[in-house]
Amino acid sequence: MKGEAAMEIESTTFGTITIDGKTYEHDVVIRLSGEVMKRKKKLSKKYYGTSHVLSKDEAKFVFERGVRAAHCWLGPNGQCASIAGS
């Protein structure tokens, strides 16, 4: 997204997030390119029985070349977990 305006997360409610005017009714991953993808929760749920913990498999899906860190927002209360890349 070099040279482009930053994406705007306009609002979040339980079960939805609105980014640049489009509302998603599922968890999302925003790629460096600006592409918004559905989160692959099953990669974590199969290990922990919940998607509230990020598994190594899901971290591999989230991280891509050029990523220095990922930020995971955990619900409408605004908690944020940061994960450093390698």
N, C-alpha and C positions, 0 to 999 in steps of 0.2 A: 504494500500500500504506500510505497514511497511516493511523495509528492501529492498524495490524495488527502482529503480531510479525514480526520479520525471518525470512526464509527461512533454513534451515540446510542448508549443504552438508555432509552427513554423512561422505561418503567419496568418494575417487576411486581408480580403478585404471586400468590401460591399457585404454582403450576403454569405460569406464563412469564415470558420476558419479551419486551418490545425493543427491537433494535432497528434504527433507521426507518421507523414507520411500519415495520412488519412484526406481527405478534407470533411468537412460537409457543406452542403448548407442550413443549418438552424441553429437557435440558439440552444445552448447545455447547459446541466447541467452535470458537472463532479462530480460523486459520490465519497465518501471517498474510495471506493473499486477500483477506477480508471475507472469504467464503465462510458461511455459517452452516455448520453440519450438526446433525443430531448426535448427541453423546451416546457412546456405546456402553451403557450401564452394565450390560450382561457380563462384560469383561471383569468387572469387580464383584458383581453379585454372586458369581459362581464360586468365588473364594471365601467371601465374608458373609454371604446371605443378605447383604444390604449394599446399596450403591452409595452409602454415605462415607465409605472408605475407598480410597483410590488404590487399585491393585497395580502391580508392576506391569501387567499386560495392558491395562487401560492407560497407564502413563506412557507406554511405548506408542500407543495410538495418538495420544494428545501431543507429545513432543514431535517436532520435525526439525530438520536442519535449519539452523538460524535462530531457534528458540533458546533464549537464555533463562527463562523462568515461566512458569504457568501460575495463574491465579484462579483459584476455585472458590466461587461464591456459594456459600452453604445456606441457602434459604433467604426468606424475606427479611430476616433480622440483620442482614448485612455482614455476617461473619465471613472472613476471608482467610483461606489457607494458601500460602505460596509455596511452590515447589521449585527448587533450583535445578537447572539442567546441567548436563555434564558435557 
